[in-house]
Amino acid sequence: MALGAVALTWAVALVPSAPSGDDRSPAAAAPHRGTVPADAPDEALGGPVGPAAVTGTAAPGPMTGDYRCGKVRAVDHAAWSACSQVLDGGDTLRFAVRIDNPGSRAVTVRARLSWVRSRVVSPRPAPWGTGVRLTVPAGRSAVTPLDACPRTTSRPSAYQAMAWVIGEEDMSWGARETSMTVHVQPDRYRWNDQLP
C-alpha cells in the first residue's frame, strides 16, 4: 500500500512534465533488419532473462531539460518509468529509465533499454540492450546514464523510449513500458501533449 502511495505521489509530481505516453502517431516505413514492431507480444520483445547482467551505475536525482516519461510501474518496492529527452532542437534524443526507491533499504533491479521509431523497436546492443543490474539506495531516485541509449533523429519521425525493469531474481523480462512520444517534424518537435 505504501508503494502504491509513493507511485501515485511520483505520478502526480510528474504530471506537468511527464503525462501518459500514448502513441497515436501513424506508422512509417516498413521495419528494417534487426527491428520488431512495437505492438509485438511482450514475449517477442522481452523474453527470458539470459546470462547475469553486468553491473552498472545510475546517476542520482531526476532528469533535467526537455523530457517526458511514461506510465509508472512498480517492481521490488521501487517505481520506474521509461523517459525520453530532447537535445539540440530535436536533432538528438536520449532514452533512459528513472527508478525511485522510497523504501528504507537499497533495491537492486535489472533494466533494459531500446528505442522506438514510428512504432518499430530498435534493440540496443549489450549491455543496455541485454540488461544491466542497478542498485538504487534507500530513499533515492536514479536515472540510467543518458549516454546509454542516444539517437540522432531523422525528420519527420516519431520516437519513444522502450524499457523493461525487473527484480534481480525475476526469470522473464515481463511487461515493457514506453515514454511519451516525441514527434520530430522538419522544422520543430512536439510531444504528444503538445499536439492539437
N, C-alpha and C positions, 0 to 999 in steps of 0.2 A: 504494500500500500504506500509506503514511503517512497519507493522508486517511482510509482505512478505519479505521485505529487511532484517529485523532482522533475520528471519528464514533462509534466504539464507546465510547471513553472518555467522550464527551459524553452518549451514551445511558445509560451506566451511572451517571454522575453525576446524571442527572435521574430515575432510576427511582423514588425515593420521591415526587417531586412531579410527574412527567410520564410516566406509563406510556402504552402504546399507546392511540390514540384510536379504538377500535372502537365504532361507534354501533349499538346494538341496540334503540333506543327505537322505539315504534310510530309510524307516520306519523300526522300530524294532519290538519288540514283540507286541502282541495284547494289547489293552488298558486294564488296570485293574480297579477294582471298584473305583468309585469316580473320574474318568478321562473322558475326552471327546477328540475326535480328534481335532487337531489344525485347520483343514480345515473346521470345522463345521461352519454353518452360524453365523454371529455376534450375532443374537438374542439368539442362544443356549448358547453362552459363556457370553454375556453381560447381555442382558435382561433389564427389567425395574429397576429403582433405588428403593431400599427398604426404610426402615426407615432412618432417618437422620444419616449421617455418623459421627463417632466420630471425634474429632479434634486432629490432630497430629502435629508433628513438622518435619521440613526438615532441613538438615544440609546445611549451606551456602556454596556456591562455588561448583566447579566441582568435579567429581570423580577423584581418583588418582590410580596409579598402572596399571595393565594389564586389560583393559576393552574395550568393544566395545558397541556402541549404534546403534540403527536402524534408520528408517526413522523419520524425524522431522515432527510433526503435530502441528497445531495451535488450540488454544482454548482460548476464552476470552482475547485476546490481549497478550497471552503468547505462548511460543513454548515449546513442550515437546517431549521426546524420551524415549523409553524403553532401558535399559542398562544391560549388564551382566559383572561381574567382576570375574576374576580367582584368586584363592589363593592356596597356598600350592602345587604348581606344577600341579594343576588341580584336586586335591582331594576335594576342596571346591569351590563352586560358590556362589555368592551373586547377587541378582537381584534387580533392582531399577528403578526409574523414575527420569529423570533430567528435571527440569522446569526452563525456562528462562523468566523473566519478564522485557522486555526492556522499559515498559511504565513508566509514571510519577506517578502512584498510585498503591497501592497493589492490587494483584489479588488473589482471593480465588477460588480454584478448588477442585474437588474430584478425588482421584486416587485409583485405584485397581491394585493389583499385583498378578500374577501367574507365574508359570514356565512351560516350555515345555521340555519334554524328548522324543527325537525321534518322534516328531510330535504328542505327546499325552499330553494334558494340565492337570496339576495337580493343581486345585484351592487351594489357601491359605485359612486357617481359618480366622475368624474375628480377628482383624478389617481390615487388609490389603486385605483380600480376598473379603470383602464385601464393602469396601470403606472408605477412610479416608479423611476428609476435611483438606486442607492445604492452608495456606496463604503465598504467596511469596511477599516480599517487593518490592517496585518500584525500577527498575534498578538493580535487583539482580538475581542471579541464585541459585537454591536449588536442593538438591538430597534427595530423600526419605531415611530414615535410612537404612544403609546397613545390619543391622541385622534383618530387617523386613521380608526378604524373602531369607534365606540361603538354601543351598542344599549340602549335601555330595554326591559326584558323584559315579556312577557305571561305570565301564570301560568294553567294549567300549560303548559309548553313545554320542548322540548329544543333546545339551541343548541350550535353549533361554529363555530370559525374555519375558513375555507377560504382557502388561499393557493397561489400559484404563485411560484416563484423560478427565473429562467433566467439564463444567461450574457448578457453585454452584446451579443454578436454573434448569439445564437440568433434564428431566424426564426419559431418557434412557441412558444406558452406551455407546451406539453408537459403533463406529469402534474401533478395537483393533490394537495395534502395537506390533511387536516383535523386539528384539535386533538381532544383528548378531549372527549366530550360532557358538558355540564353540564345536569342536569335541574332546572329551576326549578319547584318544586312550590308549592302555595298557601301553605304555612307555612314552607318552607325550600328549600334547594337541595342537590343531591348530584351529585358527579362519578360517572362510570361505575365508577371503582374503589371507590366507597363504597356501591354498591348491593348488596343481599343476594344 
